[in-house]
Amino acid sequence: MLNAKRQIALTLVEPCLSVSTLNLAKWSIRSNLSYIINEDYNKVFEEQQR
């Protein structure tokens, strides 16, 4: 069973010192906890391609 939990804001500092914010969602899958990148990852990825 999947249970969505609260989101956690994560500040990502890249080697070039560019700073981005990602949101992680905490999911409970059976008896395990996982953190899933919730949004904005594509934006960070696209900026790296420039």
Secondary structure, 3 states (H helix, E strand, C coil): CEEEEEEEEEEEECCCCCEEEEEEEEEEECCEEEEEEEECHHHHHHHHCC
